Amino acid sequence: MIGQVKIIGGGLAGCEAALFLSDHGVPVTLYEMRPACSTEVHATGDLAELVCSNSLKSTDPNTASGLLKEEMRLLKSHLLEIAEACRVPAGSALAVDRKQFSELIGQRVTTASIRLVREEYTQLDSEDFRRTAVMICTGPATSERFMRTLSRFMSTTELFFFDAVAPVVDSETIDFSCAFEADRYKEEEGGAYVNLPLDEELYGRFYRALIEAEKIAVPDFERKYLFDRCQPIEEIARGGYDALRYGPMKPIGLIDPKTNREPYAAIQLRQENAAKNLYNLVGFQTRLKWNEQKRLLRLIPALREVEIVRYGVMHRNTYLNTPKLFDAHLESKTRPNLFVAGQMSGMEGYMESAVSGLVVAGQVLRRIQGKPLLDYPIETMVGALIAYITQADPLRPMYANFGILPPVKGKKKEIRSLKSGRALRAMEAFLSE
Ligand SMILES: Cc1cc2nc3c(=O)[nH]c(=O)nc-3n(C[C@H](O)[C@H](O)[C@H](O)COP(=O)(O)OP(=O)(O)OC[C@H]3O[C@@H](n4cnc5c(N)ncnc54)[C@H](O)[C@@H]3O)c2cc1C
């Protein structure tokens, strides 16, 4: 019988989970390896350190991040409440004083009488799981020793990824009248790929904009590993004017039904999920700054109004192959009582990581109480995110966006508010049951 919980990692997911379980009287031990053993992305020994931006994104419920926050409010998130207490001005975004944010979380963890152990957790023992549930919340910079332990313990190599992700776009914002469906070298109409043709003039403009676009600097330790395996488009473009036309934008074998011939160049979109509401840009992994990615893609007629739901990134990012290793409740398929949350589960973003900690802690509590685990409604942002990270193939870390929510009927302008209203009603009904 499970009676206590070990949480490994005192970041966003781990702290939110520990505070929830402590509220319910569950004995929790929280392991945090910093400051003694730091990572390449953290700068302090603080709990729940925000490693980059101090913005937790929008609070407007008609945005995906705002909706997520409203759901977190309903779920009684400690981290959201603390973030609001140390808010700094940032328009409709919830930005925080990062030092104060971490300090308040640290204080709450201490007063909640959570046992905080400042050491690197390196061992997993089958015996532990008889009376203890374990939550892996070690984040994108999980220690290498723990990764090796996990790999042995779960008898898998599905554990270690570098993140080289092409942008993913919301299908509702693509103008399909400027595109054609076709597979390369197939004569019949239709196909699995959506192709965006470019003529010579547009290709020239796109190429120049790409060459001039601002990039994010590449740390040396990442450059070698990443670029050996997989070139970002801006690096390919540096190879010469035609490099893209012979690479990720090659038109060969793609016949545009409007002209009956191959275009000068083409961008291919591939379905990202079964619901067909997300598409990724094939071969377009990039380190361009996010506003530059949007500016560049909007040069393409079919993408004039495109919404990017997941920007291209290339950085070290440790996460597990959740769909293979964990079930719909984020519990290991082979090791009962071993759970995962936060970025390690494929959730990307501060608030997404925190909410996954909250949800998984809720499942652990139910296990302790001998109750069945819960399925969150797919109409909610929380439910849609969990469904995505437990089903996607291949899994790419995902943050809150409207594209992963099931479609809703309505005028284009109203889609977001309709999805948002439906999500909050579904969450309220779910919590009242
Ligand atoms: C470089 C980078 C920049 C990012 N920028 C943003 C951003 O601007 N906005 C945004 O919303 N998201 C951002 N993210 C995304 C990400 O979701 C956040 O980093 C988020 O903090 C993840 O939360 P987490 O709880 O999963 O991990 P973390 O907050 O990183 O917490 C994990 C904790 O586990 C500890 N740990 C690791 N291994 C062990 C071990 N073996 N034993 C004990 N402790 C251990 C770590 O020290 C850390 O404190 C970024 C990610 C990266 C890699």
PDBQT file of the ligand as one rigid body, heavy atoms in Angstrom, charges set to zero:
ROOT
HETATM    1  C1  LIG A 501      17.133  26.622 -22.286  1.00  0.00    +0.000 C 
HETATM    2  C2  LIG A 501      15.665  26.576 -21.988  1.00  0.00    +0.000 A 
HETATM    3  C3  LIG A 501      14.921  27.743 -21.951  1.00  0.00    +0.000 A 
HETATM    4  C4  LIG A 501      13.544  27.701 -21.667  1.00  0.00    +0.000 A 
HETATM    5  N1  LIG A 501      12.840  28.878 -21.648  1.00  0.00    +0.000 NA
HETATM    6  C5  LIG A 501      11.517  28.870 -21.366  1.00  0.00    +0.000 A 
HETATM    7  C6  LIG A 501      10.781  30.102 -21.330  1.00  0.00    +0.000 A 
HETATM    8  O1  LIG A 501      11.325  31.185 -21.524  1.00  0.00    +0.000 OA
HETATM    9  N2  LIG A 501       9.447  30.045 -21.075  1.00  0.00    +0.000 N 
HETATM   10  C7  LIG A 501       8.817  28.858 -20.822  1.00  0.00    +0.000 A 
HETATM   11  O2  LIG A 501       7.597  28.874 -20.562  1.00  0.00    +0.000 OA
HETATM   12  N3  LIG A 501       9.491  27.686 -20.859  1.00  0.00    +0.000 NA
HETATM   13  C8  LIG A 501      10.823  27.645 -21.124  1.00  0.00    +0.000 A 
HETATM   14  N4  LIG A 501      11.517  26.466 -21.170  1.00  0.00    +0.000 N 
HETATM   15  C9  LIG A 501      10.738  25.233 -21.098  1.00  0.00    +0.000 C 
HETATM   16  C10 LIG A 501      10.584  24.423 -19.795  1.00  0.00    +0.000 C 
HETATM   17  O3  LIG A 501       9.318  23.847 -19.781  1.00  0.00    +0.000 OA
HETATM   18  C11 LIG A 501      10.927  25.057 -18.520  1.00  0.00    +0.000 C 
HETATM   19  O4  LIG A 501      12.317  24.983 -18.522  1.00  0.00    +0.000 OA
HETATM   20  C12 LIG A 501      10.381  24.469 -17.195  1.00  0.00    +0.000 C 
HETATM   21  O5  LIG A 501      11.170  25.007 -16.174  1.00  0.00    +0.000 OA
HETATM   22  C13 LIG A 501      10.363  22.965 -17.041  1.00  0.00    +0.000 C 
HETATM   23  O6  LIG A 501       9.846  22.653 -15.757  1.00  0.00    +0.000 OA
HETATM   24  P1  LIG A 501      10.265  21.313 -15.010  1.00  0.00    +0.000 P 
HETATM   25  O7  LIG A 501       9.695  21.352 -13.648  1.00  0.00    +0.000 OA
HETATM   26  O8  LIG A 501       9.945  20.159 -15.859  1.00  0.00    +0.000 OA
HETATM   27  O9  LIG A 501      11.858  21.384 -14.958  1.00  0.00    +0.000 OA
HETATM   28  P2  LIG A 501      12.795  22.396 -14.119  1.00  0.00    +0.000 P 
HETATM   29  O10 LIG A 501      12.071  23.626 -13.777  1.00  0.00    +0.000 OA
HETATM   30  O11 LIG A 501      14.064  22.494 -14.872  1.00  0.00    +0.000 OA
HETATM   31  O12 LIG A 501      13.032  21.579 -12.777  1.00  0.00    +0.000 OA
HETATM   32  C14 LIG A 501      13.737  20.371 -12.740  1.00  0.00    +0.000 C 
HETATM   33  C15 LIG A 501      14.604  20.346 -11.489  1.00  0.00    +0.000 C 
HETATM   34  O13 LIG A 501      15.153  19.045 -11.316  1.00  0.00    +0.000 OA
HETATM   35  C16 LIG A 501      16.468  19.181 -10.824  1.00  0.00    +0.000 C 
HETATM   36  N5  LIG A 501      17.164  17.906 -11.116  1.00  0.00    +0.000 N 
HETATM   37  C17 LIG A 501      17.574  17.411 -12.309  1.00  0.00    +0.000 A 
HETATM   38  N6  LIG A 501      18.104  16.171 -12.148  1.00  0.00    +0.000 NA
HETATM   39  C18 LIG A 501      18.042  15.892 -10.810  1.00  0.00    +0.000 A 
HETATM   40  C19 LIG A 501      18.426  14.765 -10.006  1.00  0.00    +0.000 A 
HETATM   41  N7  LIG A 501      18.974  13.662 -10.542  1.00  0.00    +0.000 N 
HETATM   42  N8  LIG A 501      18.230  14.812  -8.654  1.00  0.00    +0.000 NA
HETATM   43  C20 LIG A 501      17.668  15.910  -8.080  1.00  0.00    +0.000 A 
HETATM   44  N9  LIG A 501      17.286  17.022  -8.808  1.00  0.00    +0.000 NA
HETATM   45  C21 LIG A 501      17.453  16.987 -10.155  1.00  0.00    +0.000 A 
HETATM   46  C22 LIG A 501      17.004  20.411 -11.562  1.00  0.00    +0.000 C 
HETATM   47  O14 LIG A 501      18.073  20.998 -10.864  1.00  0.00    +0.000 OA
HETATM   48  C23 LIG A 501      15.758  21.317 -11.579  1.00  0.00    +0.000 C 
HETATM   49  O15 LIG A 501      15.705  22.180 -10.480  1.00  0.00    +0.000 OA
HETATM   50  C24 LIG A 501      12.892  26.456 -21.443  1.00  0.00    +0.000 A 
HETATM   51  C25 LIG A 501      13.646  25.288 -21.484  1.00  0.00    +0.000 A 
HETATM   52  C26 LIG A 501      15.013  25.328 -21.739  1.00  0.00    +0.000 A 
HETATM   53  C27 LIG A 501      15.803  24.054 -21.765  1.00  0.00    +0.000 C 
ENDROOT
TORSDOF 0
